Amino acid sequence: MQLSTTGSSLPIDMLPEGLRQLSAFLPFTYSIESYRSIITLGITSNMWENISVLFLYFIIFSVFALIVFFVRYRFGK
């Protein structure tokens, strides 16, 4: 699902409205966007913005994984 909605095969502007809105919540969108801006244009300012969004995803899902781990470890026995 992520490959077809994150702009890897088609630009996000060519996607239907629903998929365009969904792509804003997928982390692979930001990875592909920063990769494209570095490779094709050599622009690094956009890259740091996308890296910060990816880091935010990392923090959120790491905290969620730790919560799940501690709950399962404590109540799983």
Order of alpha helices (4+ residues) and beta strands (2+ residues): alpha-alpha-alpha-alpha
